Amino acid sequence: MRDAREGRELAFVHAQTVSEVAAIQVKAEREVAAFRAKTERAVAEVRAQGREQRLQSVMVVYASI
C-alpha cells in the first residue's frame, strides 16, 4: 500500500516536472521567435536602406531626363 502511494506521488511529481519543463521550453521558443523576427526586420531595413542608397544616383539621373 505504501509502495503504491509512493509510486503515485512519484508519478505526480514526474508529471508536474515534465509540465513545468514544457512550459519553460514554450516560453524560450517564443522568446527566440520574437528575437528572430526582430533581427529579420532589422536586416530587411538595412538592406532596403542599402538599395535606396545605391539607387539614389540612378534616380537623380532619371529625374533629370
MARKOLTOR-831384 format. One record per residue: residue in one letter; x, y, z of N, C-alpha, C in turn. Coordinates in pm, whole numbers, plus 32768, in hexadecimal, padded with zeros to 4 digits. Layout:
<rs>
AXYZXYZXYZ...
</rs>
This chain:
<rs>
M80537F8980008000800080008058807E8000R80BC807B8058811780EE8060816480FE7FDDD818E808F7FA381D780957F24818080CF7EB5A810180AA7EB680A480DE7E51809381747E60R808681A37EDD807482327EF680F2827E7ECDE8166824A7EEF81E3828A7EC881F482897E31G81C6821E7DF081CB82187D5E817382827D1ER80FB82947D5680A182FC7D2480DB83877D38E8113839E7DAF8151841F7DCC81C5843A7D6EL821583D47D58828683E27CFC825583FF7C6EA81ED83B97C4481B583D17BBE817E845F7BB3F813C848E7C1E810685157C1E8176857D7C14V81DE856B7C65824F85C97C62829285C67BD8H829F85517B9F82DA85457B1A8285858F7AB2A8202857A7AB781A885BD7A5881AE86547A69Q81B286807AE481BA870F7AFF823D87497ACAT82A987027ADD832C87307AAB832D87367A13V82F786CF79D382F086CE7941829D8744790FS822F8761795381DA87D2792E82258857793DE826D886579AB82B988E179C1832888F27959V836B8886793883D3888B78D2839788B2784BA8324887A782A82E2889B77AC82BD892F77A8A828B89637817826789F1781C82E18A49780AI83508A22784583CC8A6F783683FD8A6977A6Q83F289F57767841B89E776DB83C58A3D7680V83438A41769882E98A937646830E8B267655K83278B5176D1834E8BDC76E883D08BFD76A0A84318BA476A984B28BBB766784A28BC075D0E84518B667599843B8B65750883F68BE674DAR83998C19752A83588C98750783BC8D0B7509E84138D0B756E84788D75757684D98D6D7500V85008CF674DB85598CE5746885138D1473E8A84958CF073D7844A8D197360843D8DB1735BA84218DF073CD84168E8273D0849B8EC473AFF85088E8E73E4858D8EC473C785AE8EB27334R858E8E3D72FD85AA8E227270855A8E827217A84DC8E9A7239848A8EF771EA84C48F8471F0K84EE8FAD726885299032727785A9903D7224T85FB8FD7722886778FD671DA865B8FDA7145E85FA8F8B711785D98F8A708985A49011705BR8554905470B0852490DA708D8598913B7080A85F7913370DC866A918D70D886BE9174705CV86D390F6703A872190D56FC286D991076F45A865690F46F3E860991236ECB861191BB6EBEE860C91FF6F2F861692916F2C869F92BF6EFBV8708927F6F29879092A36EFE87A092886E69R876C92176E3A877491F96DAB8727925F6D58A86B392866D87866392EB6D3F86AD93706D39Q86EA93966DA7873794136DA887AD940B6D48G87ED93986D43885D93856CE6883093916C56R87BF93526C368789935B6BAD876793EC6B8BE872994306BEB870394BC6BD4877E95126BBAQ87E794FC6C068861954A6BF388A2952B6B6CR88A294AB6B4588DF94876AC3888E94C06A4FL880B94C76A5E87B794F769F087A6958E69F0Q87D295CF6A5787BE96606A6087FD96A969EAS8878968769C688B896CC6956886F96AE68D3V883F963468C287F39611684A877396606844M8730967068B586B296BA68B786C9974E689AV873C978468C4875B981168A5876A98226810V87B297C667CF87C397CC673E873C97BA66F8Y86ED975D6725866A974266EA861097BC66F9A86149800676C85C19875678285EB98E96728S866A98F067038698996066B18677994D661DI864D98D465F9862D98B8656D85A198E5654D
</rs>
